Each structure stands twice: as structure tokens, then as C-alpha cells.
Amino acid sequence: MELDRRLIELADSHAVAIHVDGEFKGSGFVLTPELVVTCAHVVEKAADEVLVRTSGSADRTGTVIARHPPRRGGDGYYDSPDIALVRLHEPLDRQGVWLAEEPPQAGTVVLARGFSRFTAEPDVQRDSLSMTVVGPAGSLLRVKDDRVEAGLSGALVLDTTNGRVCGMVKASRELREVQGGWIVPAHLIAEHAAVAAGGARHRPGTVWFDLASRRAELHAGLFGADRHPARVAAPRQDRPPSWWLQTRNEVVPFIARPELDDLLDWCLRPDGRGMRLVTAPGGSGKTRLAMRLCQVLHEQGWIAGFLPGDPHETGPQISEAVDAGYRVLVVVDYAETRTDLNKSLLTALEQEEPGMVRVLLLARSGGPWWTSLKNRDVVDGDPVRLSPLGERTGPGPVLSAAWQAFHGAIIGRPAPAPPAGPGVDGPDDVLSLHALALDEVLARRDGVRVGSWDPLGRVLSREQQYWTDLARGHQPALPTEDASVRRVLLLPALFSAVSAEQAEAALGRLEMLPDNGLASAAELLHRLYPHPGLYWAPLQPDRLAELLLSQVIDDAGSADASVGLLTSVLTDCTFEQAEQAMTVLDRTRVALHGRGSHEPADWLMETIGTLIRTRPLDFLPPAAGVLGPETAGWDVLQEVLENADYFDVLLPLHQRVARTRRNSEVVDEILGALVQRYKLSFSSRVWSPKGRETAAQVLRAVREIGDRFEADRDPDHAWWHARTAVAFAAKLARADPDTYGPVHADCLDVLGHRLVVLGRRRPALRVARRAAKVRRTLERCDPAHRPQLVHALTRLGTVSATAGKPDSALRVSEEAAGVALGLAREDEHGWQRHAGLVAMAYNNYGLLLSGAGRQAEAAEAAKVLASALAVADSQPLTPAERHGLEPYRLTVARLLAQESVTDYWLMPTAAVHLLETDDDPR
């Protein structure tokens, strides 16, 4: 890897020049604040004291406390390892280098950093070398490609592959030519200095570790460069009022709350319950609590932060961070709208060591999306429910802290006493108290009186006035009347524009601005709500956007006007923007119902229904969480499912809604429509080569739904969808056996497994026989199908044994074992590729031999099984994979002890799901 410039600078700060009796003798480097290492021949003539010079610190004197070996020896070079230790009389302000535990491999480029007199400048100067490791040379390492000048003996050597100090320059092979030389490996230095190669001084969160492990790069890869947990935005006095209330700007200091200690305890526990949910109404402090948790863990050496709104695949980045030695906290805000992401994070949790990764979900409430997650083994199903901070401490501390922070940042003078808090019936949530303090500060700055109690409403009025002040006198004229300004600000409240063109088009649909004023209005919103990757950022806090929306529909005054306005401005939203808009629409609807404003809330529900009807692919998936048979939008859903085009709408709609996992009732309705309309929508053209891909889409939909039901522990529905999938796959396989024959076999495997789960052994046996027959046919045409044949035969053996047919089970298990062993022996890498397959097949074969009373043969099978486990153990496995091998170890012990095993509970029955990519034609 290319070394971080800061790491090289850190290494330079640890390099020292060694002087003996006033004369420069060579280089060295700092092992600990009190200990310097150099070559023994550098201080060979030092009686007691030496002088140590380094940059950035005053010179230090030290005493040579050890030389290894004590004397030079007989030839021209000082005998190996040529190590000397110097104890400093006064410690340096240096942590000490991070010594590598393993020597660099041949071909590795290494950098030496030290001092010499052979630079372009006079006297002793910093000097460096770039060399390539050749390989071992006795106890040393030989290097080439640079000339080791006098004075560089004792210089530290950096391994460019890991950023650690891998050794110390000893000497040159030839001073007059570029013939390289030798370096003393780091493990010898650690041994003679009695310091650990890594040691507690170098751990996640320390400077050398973080630079060598690329902590900043790993953090940015997961969370983006602008979401660093310790970043605090610098306030400016000319910000719009909403800016001061946004959590991410951290204007107001964090106020301690007990939930932080609870979450810290959860993060630091070594158990595997790595996902947790925090719920609270909007404005209660969920995001700020999570930000503080990230900051605390960052200081303890974690990689912690919020996933951005459009995350890439997170699993590989999490694994990379864990492999580098870091524990990881991933925070997902608005978790109820990001269910695909939650599912992928669950997978990442299951693949890592327990305690290394934590995922914190933030949402206003749980719901079906949480129900589908909370019973998983890696999930802590008990949510943290935040109570209003002001409810516990009283509003005084929260209000005072906000008042002091806002006053200092906006006015600048020492703050007088804070304003009076809300009455007994007033709100005590964090956002309302912050809004009260902000409004009082802005009123004091502007020399006006504070109005009636509604702090968030007054801040929204100031936001509108901020626009008005900027727009007044603008040519061409921009809206300045309250209702018009609210409509303009509604746009960033509903969605984040991605371009000036989209912004101008949305403003044009408000029908309030002249064509020559659209660009100016868009530019003004761009200035008000900047974002590094978007044309404008969303209006936040969320409750401010929801309050604005409720005022806009009040201005509209009717259902028709509200629906017309909102559907118009959302005309060209992307799928991602539709999700943002639906979240605001639904949260505002819920808030209006909570305040007793049922008629405007119904207008919003009608708007949601209209959007679903006109653009189901974009607006139905994010709305799925709020639809149910008792809601007004349910009739709209039924209408869409009855009339939508089967191929252009219904199939892709299923894909999008099923992945959200927000509402099983909606998913069931869509799948029901797919199946019910199947015969009506499919003609012979669907099964033609041109239409077959669409049929395969239906098959994939049915399989995905079945998998979802299985994950949700609903075996009856999972079986029904597996049976439907087999019927689809069989017809596809008859039309195109090369492409869909393997798919048909996969579907049979899954159906058999689900029948076993339901305890229906006889039907499961019939299905397993069909699967094995299909796999044999495929294997005869293409030997690449042999691994899948082993799986099918092994499953058939298991089902046969548990269905009371041990003789038949033994025959097919013997066949499976033979095919598996043949695969392992087919080339030099066969065992590495197929050890798991051999272990599975021989586990069953050995158990069935034992049950048949053939103990000697069973013991021989156990030896093959033990060999397969040894190979598997030598490979990198996830914790779940290692745990899956434990039953096989028990089998080995029982068979070698020549137990008679007639129970077959140790035999695997789970179906194997082959991976498919999104572009798989199947």
C-alpha cells in the first residue's frame, strides 16, 4: 500500500541521531519514551553517555544499558544481531514505534528513515532509503536497490505493506555501489529489548495504529468523509434559523442521559447481540444521543458513525475494518425507511466475531419492519425508549444550555439569565426547548418581543422571514407573501433536489413564479440549504418540515387543492426522493391526527393514495408501512393490483416492496395478485424464448417471498411458495433445460427442506428423490454439477433415514460420499475446495454405517471426516461456519468410540441456497 504521508512524518519524529563524544556516529529510533535502540557498532566506543538528537524535542542524554553481543567479533562486521539499547535520562514526548511481529516477505518495498552526512546539504541531515527485501541472510534480512550510506546504521525501516517498523538498518554490503545491505528484523529487537512487538501502546485509537491501519480511510469508506463523529460545524451568524436547531451542527452541548451509559454497556459487551433499536418521538434527542455515543467510542478506538442516505454495500467495508483490528458501530437513522439496509447489516453481523460490530437503529417507533428483525439471534429485541429529557431533569438544564450556546454564537456577549421555561402542560422535548431558547435569542438580537407560546412555530416564521429578507427587492420579483413563501420552502421540506433543472421544474409547478424567476428562486434555495452532493439539502429538523407541510395544506383549504399541489410538485421525483417525501407526508398525517386535526390528515392520506395510484413503482414501496385493510389507502392498493400492467408494474413492484419488509400484508396482496393474474396474463408467448425471462422474474419473486416467510418463521407460507416455485421452474426447465434445469433442482431442494420443517417426511422423501434425479441428469451432461449432486444425495439420505428407510439412505449416502471424495482428490487444491462437502457427506455416511452395525467401516468413515475437518479448520471461516462444524466433531468422537448410532439428529437437513446475482438470467 502507499504509506500515508502523516505516517512517514510520524516515523521521522521517532528517528534520532546518535552522537558519541560530540561526534555523529549513526542513527537510531525511539522504542518507548525512555528507550532508544541503535546498532551496537554505532555506540561501540561509547563509554557511558551518548547524545540523542531528534526533531521537535530538545536533545537528550542517555546511557548505553546493553549491547547484543557485547563485543564486535572477529571479522569486519559487528556480530549479529548488532543491537544496542540506550536508556534516556529524561523521557521523550514520543509514543514509540510500532514493531512488526512478522518479517517482510521477499519483494516487499521498505523505507529506511534516519540521518547521514551524505545529502545535498552540509553537516548531518535527515536521510532515507527505498529498498526491496531479497530474503533471509542468516538471522538478518538482505535488502537491495539502494546504497546504505555511513550514518544510516540504526535507522528504522518501515514495511510499506503494513506501516509498521519491520527492522533496523545494520550495514551496507558495499559503500561505493548500489548493492543494498542488511537489516535487523523487528522481532529480534523486541526480543532483546524485552518489549512486545505490538504492545498495549499500539491499539485502535493510538496514532501509529490508526495511521498504519488507515483508520480515516476505513471510516470514510463506511460513513463518508463529512460524517466524522468528532466533527463539529463552525457556527456562522448569518445562518437561517433552522440551521441552529439541526442536530448534526452540535451548537448546543450534549446533556448527559442514562441511556448513553446503557448503550455504552451494550457496545462494550462481548456478546453477539449486535443490533439494537432506539425509539422516541421526533425531537427527543435520538440522533444527538447516537452522535455522542459515536464520539465516545471513537475516542476509545472504534470506527463509529452514521451511514449516509445512499450507502454502498456495507458488508465488505465492515469486514475490512474488523480485519484491521477495529470494533465498529454503525448508526442507521430513519431505520423504519431503510429496511433493505437493515437486512444487509444483519448479514454482516452474523459473519463477524461476536462483540466486534454493533448496529444501532433509530426510529420514531417499531412496527412490522422491527418485528421481522427482533427475533434474530444477533438482535437485542428490547428497544431503548427515550423519555423526554426535560421530563427527567426538568426543562431548566436543557433550556439553560441551549440559551447559553445560542446567545454566545449569535450575539456573542455574555448571556443573561435564560428565559422562563414552559408551563406544566408545555412540551418538554429537547427540540421544543431548543426552539424556545433560539427564538428568545433571535428576538433579543432583533430587538423584538417574543410572541405567544409555540416556539417551533415561531422559528418557522423566522425561517420564512429569512427567505423574505433575501428575496425582497430581488429582480425578477420573488414571492414574499407568507403563504407563497411557505409553498416555496415546502419543496426542500419534501425532497432533496439533485440538480438545478429539477429544482426549477418543481418551482414552476407551484405556478407562482414567472419563468425568468425560476432560476433565481432555485439558486436562493440552494444557498439557504447547501449540501455537498445535492442541489439543496432537506429542510430540517424533521418536525419543522412537518409543521410547514401542515401549514401549507391549511393554506390550501381543501382536499382537492392539497392533493393537486402536492402531487404536482412531486411529479418527477426519483424513487429515493419519493421515499423522503412519503416519510414527511405520513409523519405529518400522524401528527395531525394526534392533534385532533382529522380532516387535514385525511387530505394527506388522499394525497398518498393518489401518488400510489399514479406512480405505484415509486410511491407504493415507501407507503407500504402505513397501509392496511382498515386504512383509506387499501382500496387504492387493490385498484393498482387489479389494473396495473403485469410485467411493467406488478413484477418490479413486488421486487421493491418485498425488499422493504415493512408490511407483510401488502407483500401478500401483491404476491396474491401475481399468482391470481398469472393464467390471465401469461399466454404462450411468455414461455417462448423471448418471454421466458419474464416468467423467470415471476419465479424469482415467488422464491424471494418464500425465503421471507421462512426468515419470519412462517413455515406454512414458506412451503406454499416453495411448491409454487417448483411448478414454475419445472415448466421453465422443460422449455430450456440447460438454463433452468439447475434452477428446478434448487427449487426442489428448498421444497424438500420446508416439508421436513413441517414434519411431512413422506412428501419430503418424494421431493428429495426428484431432486436427486434432476441432479444426476445434470451431472451426466456437465461434471461441474457434481458438488450439487453430493448435496442432493446427502439430503435424500437424511430424509430417507428419518422416514424409516435406513437401507435406502445408506445406499445414496455411500454414493454421495464417493462423489465427494472424488472431488477432493481430483487435483492438488481439491481438498481445500471441497473439505466442507466431504465432511457433510461422510458425516451422514458414517452415522448410517454405524446404525447398520458396520462399526469398523463407520470408524474408517470417521477418519475421512476428521481429515476433512482438519482441512476446513485451516481455512478462514466465519464464526457461524465454525459453529456449523461442531456436530461433525461429535460424530467423529462417537464413531471412533464405536458407538451404535441409530438416531439421526446429527445428519444435516437444511437446504443449500445457491447464490444468484441480480443479472442472473434465471
BELFEN-V187326 format. One record per residue. N is the residue number from 0. BURIAL is I if it has 24 or more other ideal C-beta (glycine too) atoms within 12 Angstrom, else O. D_LAST is the distance of its C-alpha to the last C-alpha in whole Angstrom. Layout:
[[N/BURIAL/D_LAST] [N/BURIAL/D_LAST]]
This chain:
[[0/O/40] [1/O/42] [2/I/45] [3/O/45] [4/O/49] [5/O/50] [6/I/49] [7/I/51] [8/O/54] [9/I/54] [10/I/55] [11/I/57] [12/I/59] [13/I/59] [14/I/61] [15/I/64] [16/I/67] [17/I/70] [18/I/74] [19/I/76] [20/O/80] [21/O/79] [22/O/77] [23/I/73] [24/I/72] [25/I/68] [26/I/65] [27/I/64] [28/I/61] [29/I/61] [30/I/60] [31/I/61] [32/O/63] [33/I/66] [34/I/65] [35/I/65] [36/I/64] [37/I/65] [38/I/66] [39/I/69] [40/I/70] [41/I/70] [42/I/73] [43/I/74] [44/O/78] [45/I/77] [46/O/80] [47/O/79] [48/O/77] [49/I/75] [50/I/74] [51/I/70] [52/I/69] [53/I/66] [54/I/65] [55/O/65] [56/O/67] [57/O/71] [58/O/72] [59/I/72] [60/O/74] [61/I/73] [62/I/74] [63/I/73] [64/I/72] [65/I/71] [66/I/70] [67/I/68] [68/O/70] [69/O/73] [70/O/74] [71/O/73] [72/O/74] [73/O/75] [74/O/73] [75/O/72] [76/I/69] [77/I/70] [78/I/68] [79/I/65] [80/I/63] [81/I/66] [82/I/65] [83/I/67] [84/I/67] [85/I/69] [86/I/70] [87/I/70] [88/O/73] [89/O/72] [90/O/68] [91/I/66] [92/O/63] [93/I/60] [94/I/57] [95/I/57] [96/I/55] [97/I/52] [98/I/52] [99/I/49] [100/O/49] [101/O/47] [102/I/49] [103/I/47] [104/O/45] [105/O/46] [106/O/45] [107/I/45] [108/I/47] [109/I/49] [110/I/52] [111/I/55] [112/I/57] [113/I/61] [114/I/64] [115/I/67] [116/O/69] [117/I/68] [118/O/66] [119/O/67] [120/O/69] [121/O/72] [122/O/73] [123/I/70] [124/I/67] [125/I/63] [126/I/61] [127/I/58] [128/I/56] [129/I/53] [130/I/52] [131/I/50] [132/I/50] [133/I/51] [134/O/51] [135/O/53] [136/I/57] [137/O/59] [138/I/58] [139/I/57] [140/I/55] [141/I/55] [142/I/54] [143/I/54] [144/I/54] [145/I/57] [146/I/61] [147/I/62] [148/I/65] [149/I/68] [150/I/67] [151/I/64] [152/I/64] [153/I/63] [154/I/60] [155/I/57] [156/I/54] [157/I/51] [158/I/47] [159/I/45] [160/O/42] [161/I/43] [162/I/46] [163/I/48] [164/I/51] [165/I/51] [166/I/55] [167/I/58] [168/I/59] [169/I/62] [170/I/64] [171/I/63] [172/I/63] [173/O/65] [174/O/67] [175/O/67] [176/O/64] [177/O/60] [178/O/60] [179/I/58] [180/I/60] [181/I/59] [182/I/57] [183/I/58] [184/I/55] [185/I/54] [186/I/54] [187/I/58] [188/I/59] [189/I/57] [190/O/59] [191/I/62] [192/I/62] [193/O/61] [194/I/58] [195/O/55] [196/I/52] [197/I/50] [198/I/53] [199/O/53] [200/I/54] [201/I/50] [202/I/48] [203/I/45] [204/I/47] [205/I/50] [206/I/50] [207/I/49] [208/I/47] [209/I/45] [210/I/45] [211/I/44] [212/I/41] [213/I/40] [214/I/41] [215/I/41] [216/I/38] [217/I/36] [218/I/37] [219/O/36] [220/I/33] [221/I/32] [222/I/34] [223/I/35] [224/O/39] [225/O/40] [226/I/40] [227/I/42] [228/I/43] [229/O/47] [230/O/47] [231/O/49] [232/O/50] [233/O/53] [234/O/55] [235/O/56] [236/O/59] [237/O/57] [238/I/54] [239/I/53] [240/I/54] [241/I/50] [242/I/50] [243/I/52] [244/I/50] [245/I/47] [246/I/46] [247/I/45] [248/I/48] [249/I/50] [250/I/53] [251/I/55] [252/O/55] [253/I/53] [254/I/55] [255/O/54] [256/I/53] [257/O/52] [258/I/48] [259/I/48] [260/O/50] [261/O/47] [262/I/44] [263/I/46] [264/O/46] [265/I/43] [266/I/42] [267/O/44] [268/O/43] [269/O/42] [270/O/40] [271/I/36] [272/I/36] [273/I/35] [274/I/34] [275/I/36] [276/I/37] [277/I/40] [278/I/41] [279/I/43] [280/I/44] [281/I/44] [282/I/47] [283/I/48] [284/I/47] [285/I/43] [286/I/42] [287/I/46] [288/I/46] [289/I/42] [290/I/44] [291/I/47] [292/I/45] [293/I/43] [294/I/46] [295/I/48] [296/I/45] [297/I/45] [298/O/48] [299/O/48] [300/I/45] [301/I/42] [302/I/39] [303/I/39] [304/I/38] [305/I/36] [306/I/32] [307/I/32] [308/I/31] [309/O/28] [310/I/27] [311/O/25] [312/O/23] [313/I/26] [314/I/25] [315/O/26] [316/I/29] [317/I/30] [318/I/30] [319/I/32] [320/I/34] [321/I/35] [322/O/35] [323/I/38] [324/I/40] [325/I/39] [326/I/39] [327/I/36] [328/I/37] [329/I/34] [330/I/35] [331/I/33] [332/I/35] [333/I/34] [334/I/32] [335/I/31] [336/I/29] [337/I/27] [338/I/25] [339/I/22] [340/I/25] [341/I/26] [342/I/23] [343/I/22] [344/I/26] [345/I/26] [346/I/24] [347/I/26] [348/I/29] [349/I/28] [350/I/27] [351/I/31] [352/I/34] [353/I/36] [354/O/38] [355/I/37] [356/I/35] [357/I/35] [358/I/34] [359/I/36] [360/I/35] [361/I/37] [362/I/37] [363/I/39] [364/I/38] [365/I/36] [366/I/34] [367/I/30] [368/I/29] [369/I/31] [370/I/31] [371/I/28] [372/I/29] [373/I/32] [374/O/32] [375/I/30] [376/O/32] [377/I/32] [378/I/33] [379/I/37] [380/O/36] [381/O/40] [382/I/40] [383/I/43] [384/O/44] [385/I/47] [386/O/50] [387/I/52] [388/I/53] [389/I/57] [390/I/57] [391/O/57] [392/O/59] [393/O/61] [394/I/60] [395/I/63] [396/I/61] [397/I/58] [398/I/60] [399/I/63] [400/I/60] [401/I/58] [402/I/62] [403/I/63] [404/I/60] [405/I/59] [406/I/63] [407/O/63] [408/I/60] [409/I/61] [410/I/65] [411/O/66] [412/O/69] [413/O/70] [414/I/68] [415/O/71] [416/O/70] [417/I/67] [418/I/67] [419/O/67] [420/I/64] [421/I/62] [422/O/64] [423/O/64] [424/O/61] [425/I/60] [426/I/56] [427/I/56] [428/I/52] [429/I/52] [430/I/51] [431/I/54] [432/I/56] [433/I/55] [434/I/55] [435/I/59] [436/I/60] [437/I/58] [438/I/60] [439/I/63] [440/I/63] [441/I/62] [442/I/65] [443/I/67] [444/I/66] [445/O/67] [446/O/70] [447/O/69] [448/O/69] [449/I/66] [450/O/65] [451/O/64] [452/O/62] [453/O/58] [454/I/57] [455/I/54] [456/I/55] [457/I/58] [458/I/55] [459/I/53] [460/I/56] [461/I/57] [462/I/53] [463/I/54] [464/I/58] [465/I/56] [466/I/54] [467/I/57] [468/O/59] [469/I/57] [470/I/57] [471/O/60] [472/O/62] [473/O/59] [474/O/59] [475/O/57] [476/O/57] [477/I/55] [478/I/55] [479/I/57] [480/O/58] [481/O/56] [482/I/54] [483/I/53] [484/I/52] [485/I/50] [486/I/48] [487/I/47] [488/I/47] [489/I/44] [490/I/42] [491/I/41] [492/I/42] [493/I/38] [494/I/36] [495/I/36] [496/I/37] [497/I/35] [498/O/37] [499/O/40] [500/O/39] [501/I/37] [502/I/40] [503/I/42] [504/I/40] [505/I/40] [506/I/44] [507/I/44] [508/I/43] [509/I/46] [510/O/48] [511/I/51] [512/I/51] [513/O/52] [514/O/50] [515/O/52] [516/I/51] [517/I/48] [518/I/47] [519/I/50] [520/I/49] [521/I/46] [522/I/47] [523/I/50] [524/I/47] [525/I/45] [526/O/48] [527/I/49] [528/I/45] [529/I/44] [530/O/41] [531/O/40] [532/O/36] [533/I/37] [534/I/39] [535/I/41] [536/I/40] [537/I/40] [538/I/43] [539/I/44] [540/I/45] [541/I/43] [542/I/45] [543/I/47] [544/I/44] [545/I/44] [546/I/48] [547/I/48] [548/I/45] [549/I/47] [550/I/50] [551/I/48] [552/I/48] [553/I/51] [554/I/52] [555/I/50] [556/O/52] [557/O/50] [558/I/46] [559/O/46] [560/O/47] [561/I/45] [562/I/42] [563/O/42] [564/I/43] [565/I/40] [566/I/37] [567/I/39] [568/I/39] [569/I/35] [570/I/34] [571/I/32] [572/I/31] [573/I/28] [574/I/26] [575/I/27] [576/I/31] [577/I/30] [578/I/29] [579/I/33] [580/I/35] [581/I/33] [582/I/35] [583/I/38] [584/I/38] [585/I/37] [586/I/40] [587/I/42] [588/I/42] [589/I/42] [590/I/45] [591/I/47] [592/O/47] [593/O/48] [594/O/51] [595/O/52] [596/O/51] [597/O/48] [598/O/49] [599/I/47] [600/I/45] [601/O/44] [602/I/43] [603/I/41] [604/I/39] [605/I/39] [606/I/38] [607/I/35] [608/I/34] [609/I/35] [610/I/32] [611/I/30] [612/I/30] [613/I/31] [614/I/28] [615/I/26] [616/I/23] [617/I/25] [618/I/28] [619/I/26] [620/I/24] [621/I/28] [622/I/30] [623/I/28] [624/I/30] [625/I/33] [626/I/32] [627/O/33] [628/O/34] [629/O/38] [630/I/37] [631/I/38] [632/I/34] [633/I/33] [634/O/34] [635/I/32] [636/I/29] [637/I/29] [638/O/30] [639/I/27] [640/I/25] [641/O/27] [642/O/27] [643/I/24] [644/O/22] [645/I/19] [646/I/16] [647/O/18] [648/I/19] [649/I/18] [650/I/15] [651/I/15] [652/I/19] [653/I/17] [654/I/15] [655/I/18] [656/I/20] [657/I/19] [658/I/19] [659/I/22] [660/I/23] [661/I/26] [662/I/27] [663/I/25] [664/O/27] [665/I/25] [666/I/22] [667/I/23] [668/I/24] [669/I/21] [670/I/19] [671/I/22] [672/I/22] [673/I/18] [674/I/19] [675/O/22] [676/I/21] [677/I/18] [678/O/20] [679/O/22] [680/I/20] [681/I/18] [682/O/19] [683/O/19] [684/O/17] [685/I/14] [686/I/13] [687/O/14] [688/O/13] [689/O/13] [690/O/12] [691/I/9] [692/I/7] [693/I/10] [694/I/9] [695/I/6] [696/I/8] [697/I/10] [698/I/8] [699/I/8] [700/I/11] [701/I/13] [702/I/12] [703/I/13] [704/I/16] [705/I/17] [706/I/17] [707/I/19] [708/I/21] [709/I/21] [710/I/22] [711/I/25] [712/O/26] [713/I/26] [714/O/25] [715/O/25] [716/I/23] [717/I/20] [718/I/21] [719/I/21] [720/I/17] [721/I/16] [722/I/18] [723/I/16] [724/I/12] [725/I/13] [726/I/15] [727/I/12] [728/I/10] [729/I/13] [730/I/13] [731/I/9] [732/I/10] [733/O/14] [734/I/13] [735/I/11] [736/O/12] [737/O/11] [738/O/7] [739/I/7] [740/I/10] [741/I/10] [742/I/7] [743/I/10] [744/I/13] [745/I/12] [746/I/12] [747/I/15] [748/I/16] [749/I/16] [750/I/18] [751/I/21] [752/I/21] [753/I/22] [754/I/24] [755/I/26] [756/I/26] [757/I/28] [758/O/30] [759/I/29] [760/I/29] [761/O/30] [762/I/26] [763/I/25] [764/I/26] [765/O/25] [766/I/21] [767/I/22] [768/I/23] [769/I/20] [770/I/18] [771/I/20] [772/O/21] [773/I/17] [774/I/17] [775/I/20] [776/O/19] [777/I/16] [778/I/19] [779/O/21] [780/O/19] [781/O/18] [782/O/20] [783/O/18] [784/I/17] [785/I/20] [786/I/20] [787/I/17] [788/I/20] [789/I/22] [790/I/21] [791/I/20] [792/I/24] [793/I/25] [794/I/24] [795/I/25] [796/I/28] [797/I/29] [798/I/28] [799/I/30] [800/I/33] [801/I/33] [802/I/33] [803/O/36] [804/I/35] [805/I/36] [806/O/37] [807/I/33] [808/I/32] [809/I/34] [810/O/33] [811/I/29] [812/I/30] [813/I/32] [814/I/29] [815/I/27] [816/I/30] [817/I/31] [818/I/27] [819/I/27] [820/I/30] [821/I/29] [822/I/27] [823/I/29] [824/O/32] [825/O/30] [826/O/31] [827/O/33] [828/O/30] [829/O/29] [830/I/30] [831/O/29] [832/O/25] [833/I/26] [834/I/29] [835/I/27] [836/I/25] [837/I/29] [838/I/30] [839/I/28] [840/I/28] [841/I/32] [842/I/33] [843/I/32] [844/I/33] [845/I/37] [846/I/37] [847/I/36] [848/I/39] [849/I/41] [850/I/41] [851/I/42] [852/O/45] [853/I/44] [854/O/45] [855/O/46] [856/I/42] [857/I/41] [858/I/43] [859/I/41] [860/I/38] [861/I/39] [862/O/40] [863/I/37] [864/I/35] [865/I/38] [866/I/37] [867/I/33] [868/I/34] [869/O/36] [870/I/34] [871/I/31] [872/O/34] [873/O/35] [874/O/32] [875/O/31] [876/O/29] [877/O/29] [878/I/31] [879/O/29] [880/O/28] [881/O/31] [882/O/32] [883/O/30] [884/I/32] [885/O/35] [886/I/34] [887/I/34] [888/I/37] [889/I/39] [890/I/38] [891/I/40] [892/O/43] [893/I/43] [894/I/42] [895/I/45] [896/O/47] [897/O/47] [898/I/46] [899/O/45] [900/I/42] [901/O/41] [902/O/39] [903/I/35] [904/O/34] [905/I/34] [906/I/31] [907/I/27] [908/I/25] [909/O/23] [910/I/19] [911/I/17] [912/O/14] [913/O/12] [914/O/12] [915/O/8] [916/O/9] [917/O/10] [918/O/8] [919/O/5] [920/O/4] [921/I/0]]
